[in-house]
Amino acid sequence: MSRLQHTLAARRAARRNGETGLALLDVLLGMAIFALIALIAVQSMGLYRQRGYQSQATSAAKDLGLLLSAQFTNNNELPPVGTDTGPPEVTYPDWGPGASPTDVSGIEGANLTTGIEVGRYIVYPDQKSFAFCMIHRTDDGSVDAYAAYHSPSGSITQSETGAPPGSGGNPCDGVS
């Protein structure tokens, strides 16, 4: 008789005698199933959180793209590009005094969610079109997700979770 058959026979005999309760095997099996479900749930939560950050970056990029397009329509000019807040090869928007990648107060109606910043902003030579990249960062500064917006197409051209390999922590370096 196999071990499982022996265990089942012993349980049936215990029930006939009026004994109730769980065997150690039953408890261990329940704990193993619970641990497996918990492991799957924890992994899924991480993926859902990353997708949420990507969705926030994409939404912020679409909103800011619409606001910049509206500003161009109303004023016939785009906000200037400034390099005073970063290295010369990285362009940040110059949207007013003390502007930083997270400050869009110079754009009427613009408001960034916590953790979202403008990673790069480019105005094309025609002075009518632009591109920029929004980044969602964690508290320690690492990149959770990013989205790139391109005004000539009026759409998001790139949207990913995490920083691409070889980007050195700034996924917006490839935006042009």
C-alpha positions as CSV (number, residue, x, y, z in Angstrom):
1,M,0.0,0.0,0.0
2,S,1.4,3.4,-0.9
3,R,2.0,6.0,1.7
4,L,-0.9,8.2,0.6
5,Q,-3.3,5.3,0.6
6,H,-2.1,4.4,4.1
7,T,-2.6,8.0,5.3
8,L,-6.1,8.1,3.9
9,A,-7.0,4.8,5.4
10,A,-5.7,6.0,8.8
11,R,-7.8,9.2,8.5
12,R,-11.0,7.2,7.6
13,A,-10.4,4.9,10.6
14,A,-9.9,8.0,12.9
15,R,-13.2,9.5,11.6
16,R,-15.1,6.2,12.3
17,N,-13.8,6.4,15.9
18,G,-15.1,9.9,16.3
19,E,-11.7,11.6,16.1
20,T,-11.6,14.9,14.3
21,G,-8.9,17.4,13.5
22,L,-6.1,18.1,11.0
23,A,-3.1,16.0,10.5
24,L,0.3,17.6,10.3
25,L,0.4,16.8,6.6
26,D,-2.8,18.7,6.1
27,V,-1.4,21.8,7.8
28,L,1.8,21.6,5.9
29,L,0.0,21.3,2.6
30,G,-2.2,24.3,3.4
31,M,0.8,26.4,4.3
32,A,2.6,25.4,1.0
33,I,-0.4,26.3,-1.0
34,F,-0.8,29.7,0.8
35,A,3.0,30.4,0.3
36,L,2.7,29.7,-3.4
37,I,-0.3,32.0,-3.8
38,A,1.4,34.7,-1.8
39,L,4.5,34.5,-4.0
40,I,2.5,34.8,-7.2
41,A,0.6,37.8,-5.7
42,V,3.7,39.7,-4.7
43,Q,5.3,39.3,-8.1
44,S,2.0,40.4,-9.8
45,M,1.8,43.5,-7.6
46,G,5.3,44.6,-8.7
47,L,4.3,44.3,-12.4
48,Y,1.0,46.1,-11.8
49,R,2.9,48.9,-10.0
50,Q,5.3,49.3,-12.9
51,R,2.5,49.4,-15.4
52,G,0.9,52.1,-13.2
53,Y,4.0,54.2,-13.3
54,Q,4.2,53.8,-17.0
55,S,0.6,54.9,-17.3
56,Q,1.3,58.0,-15.2
57,A,4.3,59.0,-17.3
58,T,2.3,58.4,-20.5
59,S,-0.7,60.4,-19.2
60,A,1.6,63.3,-18.0
61,A,3.3,63.3,-21.4
62,K,0.0,63.5,-23.3
63,D,-1.3,66.3,-21.0
64,L,1.8,68.4,-21.3
65,G,1.9,67.8,-25.1
66,L,-1.6,69.2,-25.3
67,L,-0.8,72.2,-23.1
68,L,2.4,73.0,-25.1
69,S,0.4,72.8,-28.3
70,A,-2.3,75.0,-26.9
71,Q,0.4,77.5,-25.7
72,F,1.8,77.6,-29.2
73,T,-1.6,78.1,-30.7
74,N,-2.4,81.0,-28.3
75,N,1.0,82.7,-28.2
76,N,2.6,81.6,-31.5
77,E,5.7,80.5,-29.6
78,L,6.9,77.6,-27.5
79,P,8.6,77.8,-24.2
80,P,12.4,78.3,-24.6
81,V,14.9,75.5,-24.1
82,G,17.4,76.1,-21.3
83,T,20.5,74.2,-20.3
84,D,21.3,76.0,-17.0
85,T,19.8,73.2,-14.9
86,G,21.8,70.4,-16.3
87,P,24.8,69.4,-18.4
88,P,25.0,71.1,-21.8
89,E,24.1,67.9,-23.7
90,V,20.8,67.5,-21.8
91,T,18.2,70.1,-22.4
92,Y,15.6,71.0,-19.8
93,P,12.7,73.4,-20.3
94,D,13.3,77.0,-19.3
95,W,9.8,77.7,-18.0
96,G,10.5,80.5,-15.6
97,P,12.8,81.5,-12.7
98,G,14.2,78.6,-10.8
99,A,12.8,76.1,-13.3
100,S,13.7,72.5,-12.7
101,P,12.8,69.2,-14.4
102,T,9.8,68.9,-12.0
103,D,8.7,72.5,-12.3
104,V,6.2,73.3,-15.1
105,S,4.6,76.3,-13.4
106,G,5.4,78.4,-16.5
107,I,2.9,76.4,-18.5
108,E,-0.6,77.5,-17.8
109,G,-2.7,74.5,-16.5
110,A,0.3,72.2,-16.1
111,N,0.7,70.2,-13.0
112,L,3.0,67.2,-12.6
113,T,2.2,64.2,-10.3
114,T,4.7,63.5,-7.6
115,G,7.6,61.4,-9.0
116,I,7.1,62.7,-12.6
117,E,9.7,65.0,-14.2
118,V,10.5,66.3,-17.7
119,G,13.7,64.4,-18.7
120,R,14.4,66.2,-21.9
121,Y,12.7,69.0,-24.0
122,I,13.6,69.8,-27.6
123,V,12.2,72.6,-29.8
124,Y,12.8,71.8,-33.5
125,P,14.4,74.4,-35.8
126,D,11.0,75.3,-37.3
127,Q,10.1,76.7,-33.8
128,K,6.7,75.1,-34.2
129,S,7.2,71.5,-33.1
130,F,8.8,69.9,-30.1
131,A,9.6,66.6,-28.4
132,F,10.0,65.8,-24.7
133,C,10.3,62.8,-22.4
134,M,8.6,62.3,-19.0
135,I,10.2,60.2,-16.4
136,H,8.7,58.6,-13.3
137,R,11.3,58.1,-10.6
138,T,11.3,56.3,-7.3
139,D,12.4,58.0,-4.1
140,D,16.0,56.8,-4.5
141,G,16.1,58.4,-8.0
142,S,16.0,55.2,-10.2
143,V,13.7,55.2,-13.2
144,D,10.4,53.3,-12.9
145,A,9.0,54.3,-16.3
146,Y,9.2,56.9,-19.1
147,A,7.2,58.1,-22.0
148,A,8.4,60.2,-25.0
149,Y,6.1,62.7,-26.8
150,H,6.6,63.9,-30.4
151,S,4.5,66.9,-31.5
152,P,4.7,66.4,-35.3
153,S,2.9,63.1,-34.8
154,G,0.9,64.3,-31.8
155,S,1.5,61.0,-30.0
156,I,3.6,59.1,-27.6
157,T,6.5,57.6,-29.5
158,Q,8.0,55.5,-26.7
159,S,6.7,54.2,-23.4
160,E,8.5,51.6,-21.3
161,T,8.9,50.5,-17.7
162,G,12.4,50.9,-16.2
163,A,15.4,52.5,-17.9
164,P,16.6,51.0,-21.2
165,P,19.9,49.1,-21.0
166,G,22.9,51.4,-21.5
167,S,20.9,54.5,-20.8
168,G,22.9,55.4,-17.8
169,G,19.7,56.1,-15.8
170,N,18.3,58.7,-18.2
171,P,16.0,57.0,-20.7
172,C,15.4,60.4,-22.4
173,D,18.9,60.6,-23.9
174,G,17.6,59.1,-27.2
175,V,14.7,61.5,-27.6
176,S,15.1,63.7,-30.6
